[in-house]
Amino acid sequence: MSRYPAHPAFPPRRPTGQPAPAARREDGAPTGWDRYLEVLEKHRVPPRARQWYVLRAKEFLAGMRPDSLSALTGGDVDTFFRETLEAGQLCDWQFRQLVDAVQLLVVDLAQVKAGQAVDWEVWKVAGQTLGPDHPTLAKERPPEAGLARRSGPRFARSAERYAELKALARTLRARQYSIRTEQSYVDWCHRFLLFCEAESAEGLDVADVQRFLTHLAADRNVSASTQNVAFNALTFLFEQVLERSLEGLAFRRARRPARLPVVLTREEVKALLAALTPPYDLMAGLMYGTGLRLMECLRLRVGDLDFGNGVILVRNAKGGKDRVVPLPERYRDPLTEHLQEVRAQHARDLAAGAGAVFLPGALARKSPNAPKEWMWQYVFPSAQLSADPKSGQVRRHHAHESVLQRAIKGAAQRAGIPKQVNSHALRHSFATHLLEAGYDIRTVQELLGHADVSTTMIYTHVMNRPGVVPVKSPADSI
């Protein structure tokens, strides 16, 4: 007899061209669960994890109760995953295990059509929550608190060994540098100290900096922008923390080669949005319709949507600046319907004793009730509640950026768009299509939030209108 009970979704059949399993039915055919174990072994699922994969697959079948796996639809699978996330009983890695187990069951074992209609890669990251070092949350913690977490135990030992790293992190935080810059500078200075194998940064000088930067360019073959970030980090460390000049350093900032942005045609944008499922179609549509950056879109709060004036307020964007972008009319009704669903979810969170969100700065201390107010809730919340490991407070953060990134990438592949499509391509397309429609470049600059118009000028290079008159190729005249 099989080690696992039979299920009507697993009709017995003989394997074709595969080794016979150990457990078989009386007629000699393997059971469905035995064939599933063969699939797990084929995909190199660790033996200790296989029992959990079987358990996840049985949970799926118990929840769906299909007469057969071929009767399932992609919508059925999506609904099961969505309801499982809303139940909040699995952490992010357990949910990924569930999705992987169901994918192996539906796609690899049963090979039913429903498997082709499910975006498995998106679901595998749908339950991912924001970690304490995520840029949205990192400023909530002291700068030195993140040192031991970024690179594991090795970094923790380095943080104790090099007091300069803690001083660097605190100096960057005091001068209001962005959290990404803080994390990047500390990481590059850590690499520099390990490269030099010195007991203290006090004994290092210009020659060591020169040697490290040369190593990055000559041996590691890093890009010009990466080399410049490392140079900026070391310059800050020496001049602002160690209070020593790098005068005499024979290094010039690497020239970053000009790269043309990936711009989609209007037809490609339509095809991309049509290949996305809710709420990712709405998120991507807003990014194209307003020029929002990825994190600007994910960090939108309900109070940032001004339906009365038809605008969206982008708060604390790149460089700490605010700006206003138009609210696309075509997304007014979809946004209203989406917010009704989010508000219902928020009401359920409040009833369960949760419902709080992260608030920047000292706002949460000044207004203790603000984190649970409707206006501060994220427009695109995470599917999972998240518990702070230190305080134990349960909150619902915004969706993780990797979810939207994978959704856009998968949609571009399904739409057959032969370009390197990512979330930023929608912003590029927004700017280019506005310029093609006749809007002046200063208007586009303000909508994008560029500090310098020269940054916006790059979009003129991908237009078919470098001058006043559209350029027509001579080849089209022969």
BELCOR-V372768 format. One record per helix or strand of 3 or more residues. SS is the DSSP state (~ for helix, > for strand). FROM is the first residue (numbers start at 1). TO is the last residue. If there is no record, write none. Layout:
# BELCOR-V372768
ss=(SS SS)
from=(FROM FROM)
to=(TO TO)
This chain:
# BELCOR-V372768
ss=(~ ~ ~ ~ ~ ~ ~ ~ ~ ~ ~ ~ ~ ~ ~ ~ ~ ~ ~ > ~ > ~ ~ ~ ~ ~ ~ ~ ~ ~)
from=(32 47 69 74 92 113 120 138 143 153 163 179 201 206 224 266 280 294 302 311 318 323 329 363 370 374 401 423 441 453 474)
to=(42 64 71 87 110 117 126 140 150 161 174 196 203 219 241 274 290 298 304 314 320 326 351 366 372 376 414 436 448 462 477)
